[in-house]
Amino acid sequence: MVHVRDLLAAKGSEVWSVEPEAPVLEAIHLMADKCVGALPVMQGDELLGMVSERDYARKVILLGRSSAETPVWQIMSAPVITATLDDSVEHCMSVMTERRIRHLPVVDDGKVVGIVSIGDLVKAVIEEQRRTIDELERYIVG
């Protein structure tokens, strides 16, 4: 069984974040620059919320608000659903499906230590299935 700590060890644990008072436009630029679909909204080490491309589309664009004038805190999703390093990939997929979210900040000792996306989880499941198939083929042949 693959756990979040395994995913972060493989993909890295760098976290880009945005402050709550930052304009939404700054968050969108950072997401584009880093090729990510969501950012944690942080005040120092405190996780306040998450802001995603979906939040931007639904709470800024569709409402005719200004990206340059709207602060991130006004559109962020809160409270934040998080994962731990010991959570399994299956558990995270279940939570994401139930809550209809695509990104989970990973928290350890009250501190954000990484983020996993639905893409990270799907990739891990596919790799685990590939390993199982390889082992079964070796067993059958051997």
TORPA-321955 format. One record per atom (N, C-alpha, C): x, y, z; residue in three letters. Coordinates in steps of 0.05 Angstrom, whole numbers, plus 5000, padded with zeros to 4 digits. Example, Ala and Ser with C-alpha at 12.3 -4.5 7.8 and 13.67 -1.06 7.14 Angstrom:
2
(node (5264; 4886; 5156); "ALA")
(node (5246; 4910; 5156); "ALA")
(node (5264; 4934; 5156); "ALA")
(node (5257; 4955; 5142); "SER")
(node (5273; 4979; 5143); "SER")
(node (5258; 5001; 5157); "SER")
This chain:
142
(node (5017; 4976; 5000); "MET")
(node (5000; 5000; 5000); "MET")
(node (5018; 5025; 5000); "MET")
(node (5012; 5043; 4983); "VAL")
(node (5027; 5068; 4980); "VAL")
(node (5015; 5089; 4998); "VAL")
(node (5032; 5104; 5012); "HIS")
(node (5024; 5126; 5030); "HIS")
(node (5033; 5153; 5019); "HIS")
(node (5022; 5174; 5030); "VAL")
(node (5028; 5201; 5022); "VAL")
(node (5058; 5206; 5025); "VAL")
(node (5071; 5196; 5046); "ARG")
(node (5099; 5201; 5049); "ARG")
(node (5115; 5190; 5026); "ARG")
(node (5106; 5167; 5014); "ASP")
(node (5119; 5155; 4991); "ASP")
(node (5116; 5174; 4966); "ASP")
(node (5092; 5185; 4963); "LEU")
(node (5087; 5203; 4940); "LEU")
(node (5105; 5227; 4942); "LEU")
(node (5107; 5239; 4966); "LEU")
(node (5123; 5263; 4969); "LEU")
(node (5153; 5257; 4966); "LEU")
(node (5161; 5234; 4974); "ALA")
(node (5189; 5226; 4971); "ALA")
(node (5196; 5224; 4941); "ALA")
(node (5177; 5215; 4925); "ALA")
(node (5182; 5212; 4896); "ALA")
(node (5179; 5239; 4881); "ALA")
(node (5159; 5254; 4888); "LYS")
(node (5153; 5278; 4872); "LYS")
(node (5166; 5304; 4883); "LYS")
(node (5173; 5303; 4909); "GLY")
(node (5183; 5327; 4922); "GLY")
(node (5162; 5339; 4939); "GLY")
(node (5171; 5356; 4957); "SER")
(node (5152; 5368; 4976); "SER")
(node (5152; 5398; 4975); "SER")
(node (5162; 5410; 4954); "GLU")
(node (5162; 5439; 4952); "GLU")
(node (5133; 5449; 4951); "GLU")
(node (5128; 5470; 4967); "VAL")
(node (5101; 5482; 4969); "VAL")
(node (5103; 5511; 4962); "VAL")
(node (5087; 5519; 4942); "TRP")
(node (5084; 5548; 4936); "TRP")
(node (5058; 5556; 4948); "TRP")
(node (5058; 5580; 4960); "SER")
(node (5034; 5590; 4973); "SER")
(node (5029; 5619; 4967); "SER")
(node (5006; 5629; 4975); "VAL")
(node (4999; 5657; 4972); "VAL")
(node (4987; 5667; 4998); "VAL")
(node (4991; 5693; 5003); "GLU")
(node (4980; 5705; 5027); "GLU")
(node (4951; 5713; 5023); "GLU")
(node (4935; 5714; 5044); "PRO")
(node (4907; 5720; 5041); "PRO")
(node (4900; 5748; 5029); "PRO")
(node (4917; 5767; 5034); "GLU")
(node (4912; 5794; 5024); "GLU")
(node (4923; 5799; 4995); "GLU")
(node (4937; 5779; 4985); "ALA")
(node (4948; 5782; 4957); "ALA")
(node (4925; 5783; 4937); "ALA")
(node (4928; 5798; 4916); "PRO")
(node (4907; 5799; 4895); "PRO")
(node (4905; 5772; 4881); "PRO")
(node (4881; 5764; 4873); "VAL")
(node (4877; 5739; 4860); "VAL")
(node (4895; 5736; 4835); "VAL")
(node (4900; 5758; 4821); "LEU")
(node (4917; 5758; 4798); "LEU")
(node (4944; 5747; 4804); "LEU")
(node (4955; 5754; 4827); "GLU")
(node (4981; 5744; 4836); "GLU")
(node (4981; 5714; 4839); "GLU")
(node (4959; 5704; 4851); "ALA")
(node (4956; 5675; 4855); "ALA")
(node (4954; 5661; 4828); "ALA")
(node (4940; 5672; 4809); "ILE")
(node (4936; 5659; 4783); "ILE")
(node (4963; 5659; 4768); "ILE")
(node (4978; 5681; 4770); "HIS")
(node (5005; 5682; 4758); "HIS")
(node (5023; 5660; 4770); "HIS")
(node (5023; 5657; 4796); "LEU")
(node (5040; 5637; 4809); "LEU")
(node (5031; 5609; 4801); "LEU")
(node (5005; 5604; 4800); "MET")
(node (4996; 5577; 4791); "MET")
(node (5006; 5571; 4762); "MET")
(node (5004; 5591; 4745); "ALA")
(node (5013; 5588; 4717); "ALA")
(node (5043; 5583; 4716); "ALA")
(node (5058; 5599; 4731); "ASP")
(node (5087; 5596; 4731); "ASP")
(node (5096; 5569; 4741); "ASP")
(node (5083; 5559; 4761); "LYS")
(node (5091; 5533; 4774); "LYS")
(node (5076; 5509; 4762); "LYS")
(node (5058; 5514; 4743); "CYS")
(node (5042; 5492; 4731); "CYS")
(node (5026; 5476; 4752); "CYS")
(node (5013; 5490; 4770); "VAL")
(node (4996; 5478; 4790); "VAL")
(node (4968; 5489; 4788); "VAL")
(node (4949; 5474; 4798); "GLY")
(node (4921; 5482; 4796); "GLY")
(node (4909; 5494; 4821); "GLY")
(node (4925; 5494; 4843); "ALA")
(node (4916; 5505; 4868); "ALA")
(node (4939; 5513; 4886); "ALA")
(node (4934; 5531; 4904); "LEU")
(node (4955; 5540; 4923); "LEU")
(node (4943; 5542; 4951); "LEU")
(node (4959; 5534; 4971); "PRO")
(node (4950; 5539; 4998); "PRO")
(node (4952; 5569; 5004); "PRO")
(node (4933; 5579; 5019); "VAL")
(node (4932; 5607; 5028); "VAL")
(node (4944; 5606; 5056); "VAL")
(node (4967; 5619; 5059); "MET")
(node (4982; 5617; 5085); "MET")
(node (4987; 5645; 5096); "MET")
(node (4985; 5647; 5123); "GLN")
(node (4993; 5670; 5138); "GLN")
(node (5016; 5660; 5155); "GLN")
(node (5041; 5665; 5147); "GLY")
(node (5063; 5653; 5160); "GLY")
(node (5063; 5623; 5156); "GLY")
(node (5063; 5607; 5178); "ASP")
(node (5061; 5578; 5176); "ASP")
(node (5032; 5568; 5178); "ASP")
(node (5013; 5586; 5182); "GLU")
(node (4985; 5578; 5187); "GLU")
(node (4970; 5575; 5160); "GLU")
(node (4958; 5552; 5157); "LEU")
(node (4942; 5545; 5133); "LEU")
(node (4914; 5556; 5137); "LEU")
(node (4906; 5575; 5121); "LEU")
(node (4880; 5588; 5124); "LEU")
(node (4859; 5578; 5104); "LEU")
(node (4869; 5569; 5080); "GLY")
(node (4850; 5561; 5059); "GLY")
(node (4866; 5551; 5035); "GLY")
(node (4850; 5545; 5014); "MET")
(node (4862; 5537; 4989); "MET")
(node (4848; 5554; 4967); "MET")
(node (4864; 5562; 4948); "VAL")
(node (4852; 5576; 4925); "VAL")
(node (4860; 5561; 4900); "VAL")
(node (4840; 5556; 4883); "SER")
(node (4844; 5540; 4859); "SER")
(node (4835; 5554; 4834); "SER")
(node (4841; 5543; 4811); "GLU")
(node (4832; 5553; 4786); "GLU")
(node (4801; 5552; 4785); "GLU")
(node (4790; 5532; 4798); "ARG")
(node (4760; 5530; 4799); "ARG")
(node (4749; 5554; 4815); "ARG")
(node (4761; 5561; 4838); "ASP")
(node (4753; 5584; 4854); "ASP")
(node (4754; 5609; 4837); "ASP")
(node (4775; 5612; 4822); "TYR")
(node (4779; 5635; 4805); "TYR")
(node (4756; 5637; 4784); "TYR")
(node (4751; 5615; 4770); "ALA")
(node (4731; 5614; 4749); "ALA")
(node (4703; 5621; 4760); "ALA")
(node (4697; 5609; 4783); "ARG")
(node (4669; 5611; 4794); "ARG")
(node (4665; 5636; 4810); "ARG")
(node (4686; 5646; 4824); "LYS")
(node (4682; 5668; 4843); "LYS")
(node (4693; 5694; 4834); "LYS")
(node (4707; 5694; 4812); "VAL")
(node (4718; 5719; 4801); "VAL")
(node (4706; 5723; 4773); "VAL")
(node (4713; 5706; 4754); "ILE")
(node (4705; 5709; 4726); "ILE")
(node (4675; 5710; 4723); "ILE")
(node (4661; 5689; 4733); "LEU")
(node (4632; 5688; 4730); "LEU")
(node (4617; 5710; 4744); "LEU")
(node (4629; 5722; 4764); "LEU")
(node (4616; 5743; 4779); "LEU")
(node (4625; 5771; 4769); "LEU")
(node (4642; 5772; 4749); "GLY")
(node (4651; 5797; 4738); "GLY")
(node (4669; 5813; 4757); "GLY")
(node (4683; 5800; 4775); "ARG")
(node (4700; 5814; 4793); "ARG")
(node (4728; 5819; 4781); "ARG")
(node (4743; 5836; 4793); "SER")
(node (4769; 5843; 4783); "SER")
(node (4790; 5825; 4796); "SER")
(node (4806; 5812; 4779); "SER")
(node (4828; 5795; 4789); "SER")
(node (4849; 5811; 4804); "SER")
(node (4853; 5836; 4795); "ALA")
(node (4874; 5853; 4806); "ALA")
(node (4865; 5865; 4833); "ALA")
(node (4839; 5868; 4837); "GLU")
(node (4829; 5882; 4861); "GLU")
(node (4817; 5863; 4882); "GLU")
(node (4811; 5839; 4874); "THR")
(node (4799; 5820; 4893); "THR")
(node (4821; 5805; 4909); "THR")
(node (4820; 5807; 4936); "PRO")
(node (4840; 5792; 4951); "PRO")
(node (4834; 5762; 4952); "PRO")
(node (4854; 5746; 4954); "VAL")
(node (4852; 5717; 4954); "VAL")
(node (4832; 5707; 4976); "VAL")
(node (4833; 5719; 5000); "TRP")
(node (4817; 5710; 5022); "TRP")
(node (4787; 5710; 5015); "TRP")
(node (4779; 5728; 4996); "GLN")
(node (4751; 5730; 4989); "GLN")
(node (4741; 5706; 4972); "GLN")
(node (4759; 5692; 4959); "ILE")
(node (4751; 5670; 4942); "ILE")
(node (4761; 5643; 4950); "ILE")
(node (4779; 5642; 4971); "MET")
(node (4791; 5617; 4979); "MET")
(node (4770; 5598; 4990); "MET")
(node (4776; 5572; 4989); "SER")
(node (4759; 5552; 5001); "SER")
(node (4770; 5546; 5029); "SER")
(node (4752; 5547; 5048); "ALA")
(node (4759; 5542; 5076); "ALA")
(node (4735; 5531; 5090); "ALA")
(node (4738; 5514; 5111); "PRO")
(node (4763; 5504; 5122); "PRO")
(node (4776; 5484; 5102); "PRO")
(node (4801; 5480; 5107); "VAL")
(node (4817; 5463; 5089); "VAL")
(node (4816; 5434; 5098); "VAL")
(node (4812; 5417; 5079); "ILE")
(node (4814; 5388; 5083); "ILE")
(node (4843; 5380; 5078); "ILE")
(node (4855; 5366; 5096); "THR")
(node (4884; 5360; 5094); "THR")
(node (4889; 5330; 5095); "THR")
(node (4913; 5322; 5088); "ALA")
(node (4922; 5295; 5090); "ALA")
(node (4946; 5294; 5109); "ALA")
(node (4953; 5270; 5119); "THR")
(node (4977; 5267; 5135); "THR")
(node (4996; 5249; 5119); "THR")
(node (5021; 5248; 5128); "LEU")
(node (5041; 5232; 5115); "LEU")
(node (5034; 5202; 5116); "LEU")
(node (5019; 5194; 5136); "ASP")
(node (5012; 5166; 5139); "ASP")
(node (4986; 5157; 5125); "ASP")
(node (4972; 5176; 5113); "ASP")
(node (4948; 5169; 5098); "ASP")
(node (4955; 5153; 5073); "ASP")
(node (4937; 5134; 5067); "SER")
(node (4942; 5118; 5043); "SER")
(node (4931; 5133; 5018); "SER")
(node (4941; 5124; 4995); "VAL")
(node (4931; 5136; 4970); "VAL")
(node (4901; 5131; 4967); "VAL")
(node (4892; 5107; 4975); "GLU")
(node (4864; 5100; 4973); "GLU")
(node (4847; 5119; 4991); "GLU")
(node (4856; 5124; 5015); "HIS")
(node (4842; 5142; 5033); "HIS")
(node (4840; 5170; 5021); "HIS")
(node (4862; 5180; 5010); "CYS")
(node (4862; 5207; 4998); "CYS")
(node (4843; 5208; 4974); "CYS")
(node (4843; 5187; 4958); "MET")
(node (4825; 5187; 4935); "MET")
(node (4796; 5187; 4944); "MET")
(node (4790; 5173; 4965); "SER")
(node (4763; 5172; 4976); "SER")
(node (4755; 5199; 4986); "SER")
(node (4772; 5212; 5001); "VAL")
(node (4766; 5239; 5011); "VAL")
(node (4762; 5259; 4989); "VAL")
(node (4779; 5258; 4969); "MET")
(node (4777; 5277; 4946); "MET")
(node (4752; 5272; 4930); "MET")
(node (4744; 5247; 4927); "THR")
(node (4720; 5241; 4913); "THR")
(node (4695; 5251; 4928); "THR")
(node (4694; 5244; 4954); "GLU")
(node (4672; 5252; 4971); "GLU")
(node (4669; 5283; 4973); "GLU")
(node (4691; 5297; 4975); "ARG")
(node (4691; 5326; 4980); "ARG")
(node (4692; 5342; 4954); "ARG")
(node (4696; 5327; 4931); "ARG")
(node (4698; 5339; 4905); "ARG")
(node (4720; 5361; 4903); "ARG")
(node (4744; 5352; 4912); "ILE")
(node (4767; 5370; 4911); "ILE")
(node (4789; 5355; 4896); "ILE")
(node (4809; 5371; 4887); "ARG")
(node (4830; 5359; 4870); "ARG")
(node (4858; 5362; 4883); "ARG")
(node (4860; 5376; 4905); "HIS")
(node (4886; 5380; 4918); "HIS")
(node (4883; 5377; 4948); "HIS")
(node (4902; 5364; 4961); "LEU")
(node (4903; 5361; 4990); "LEU")
(node (4930; 5370; 5001); "LEU")
(node (4930; 5391; 5017); "PRO")
(node (4955; 5398; 5031); "PRO")
(node (4961; 5376; 5051); "PRO")
(node (4987; 5370; 5053); "VAL")
(node (4996; 5349; 5072); "VAL")
(node (5007; 5364; 5096); "VAL")
(node (4997; 5357; 5119); "VAL")
(node (5004; 5370; 5144); "VAL")
(node (5018; 5350; 5163); "VAL")
(node (5040; 5358; 5174); "ASP")
(node (5055; 5342; 5194); "ASP")
(node (5063; 5361; 5216); "ASP")
(node (5055; 5354; 5240); "ASP")
(node (5061; 5371; 5264); "ASP")
(node (5051; 5399; 5260); "ASP")
(node (5028; 5402; 5248); "GLY")
(node (5015; 5428; 5245); "GLY")
(node (5027; 5445; 5223); "GLY")
(node (5046; 5434; 5207); "LYS")
(node (5059; 5449; 5186); "LYS")
(node (5054; 5436; 5159); "LYS")
(node (5049; 5452; 5138); "VAL")
(node (5045; 5442; 5111); "VAL")
(node (5072; 5432; 5100); "VAL")
(node (5073; 5407; 5093); "VAL")
(node (5099; 5395; 5084); "VAL")
(node (5097; 5386; 5055); "VAL")
(node (5075; 5390; 5042); "GLY")
(node (5072; 5383; 5014); "GLY")
(node (5043; 5384; 5006); "GLY")
(node (5038; 5378; 4980); "ILE")
(node (5011; 5378; 4969); "ILE")
(node (5009; 5354; 4950); "ILE")
(node (4987; 5339; 4952); "VAL")
(node (4982; 5318; 4932); "VAL")
(node (4957; 5325; 4916); "VAL")
(node (4959; 5320; 4891); "SER")
(node (4937; 5325; 4873); "SER")
(node (4924; 5299; 4865); "SER")
(node (4900; 5300; 4853); "ILE")
(node (4887; 5276; 4843); "ILE")
(node (4905; 5263; 4822); "ILE")
(node (4919; 5278; 4807); "GLY")
(node (4937; 5267; 4787); "GLY")
(node (4960; 5251; 4799); "GLY")
(node (4971; 5261; 4822); "ASP")
(node (4991; 5246; 4836); "ASP")
(node (4981; 5219; 4846); "ASP")
(node (4956; 5219; 4855); "LEU")
(node (4944; 5195; 4866); "LEU")
(node (4938; 5174; 4844); "LEU")
(node (4927; 5184; 4822); "VAL")
(node (4922; 5166; 4799); "VAL")
(node (4948; 5154; 4789); "VAL")
(node (4968; 5170; 4787); "LYS")
(node (4994; 5160; 4777); "LYS")
(node (5005; 5138; 4796); "LYS")
(node (5002; 5142; 4822); "ALA")
(node (5011; 5122; 4842); "ALA")
(node (4995; 5096; 4839); "ALA")
(node (4969; 5098; 4835); "VAL")
(node (4953; 5074; 4832); "VAL")
(node (4961; 5058; 4807); "VAL")
(node (4965; 5073; 4785); "ILE")
(node (4973; 5060; 4760); "ILE")
(node (5000; 5046; 4764); "ILE")
(node (5019; 5059; 4777); "GLU")
(node (5045; 5047; 4781); "GLU")
(node (5043; 5022; 4799); "GLU")
(node (5027; 5023; 4819); "GLU")
(node (5023; 5000; 4837); "GLU")
(node (5010; 4977; 4822); "GLU")
(node (4991; 4983; 4805); "GLN")
(node (4978; 4962; 4789); "GLN")
(node (4998; 4950; 4769); "GLN")
(node (5015; 4966; 4758); "ARG")
(node (5035; 4957; 4739); "ARG")
(node (5055; 4938; 4753); "ARG")
(node (5063; 4945; 4777); "ARG")
(node (5081; 4927; 4793); "ARG")
(node (5067; 4900; 4799); "ARG")
(node (5042; 4901; 4807); "THR")
(node (5027; 4877; 4813); "THR")
(node (5025; 4859; 4788); "THR")
(node (5019; 4871; 4765); "ILE")
(node (5017; 4855; 4740); "ILE")
(node (5044; 4843; 4734); "ILE")
(node (5066; 4858; 4736); "ASP")
(node (5093; 4847; 4731); "ASP")
(node (5099; 4824; 4749); "ASP")
(node (5092; 4826; 4775); "GLU")
(node (5097; 4804; 4794); "GLU")
(node (5081; 4780; 4787); "GLU")
(node (5056; 4784; 4779); "LEU")
(node (5039; 4761; 4772); "LEU")
(node (5049; 4747; 4746); "LEU")
(node (5058; 4763; 4727); "GLU")
(node (5069; 4752; 4702); "GLU")
(node (5094; 4735; 4708); "GLU")
(node (5112; 4746; 4726); "ARG")
(node (5136; 4731; 4733); "ARG")
(node (5129; 4705; 4748); "ARG")
(node (5108; 4706; 4765); "TYR")
(node (5099; 4682; 4779); "TYR")
(node (5089; 4661; 4760); "TYR")
(node (5073; 4670; 4741); "ILE")
(node (5061; 4651; 4722); "ILE")
(node (5082; 4638; 4704); "ILE")
(node (5101; 4655; 4694); "VAL")
(node (5122; 4645; 4677); "VAL")
(node (5142; 4628; 4692); "VAL")
(node (5149; 4637; 4717); "GLY")
(node (5171; 4625; 4732); "GLY")
(node (5164; 4600; 4746); "GLY")
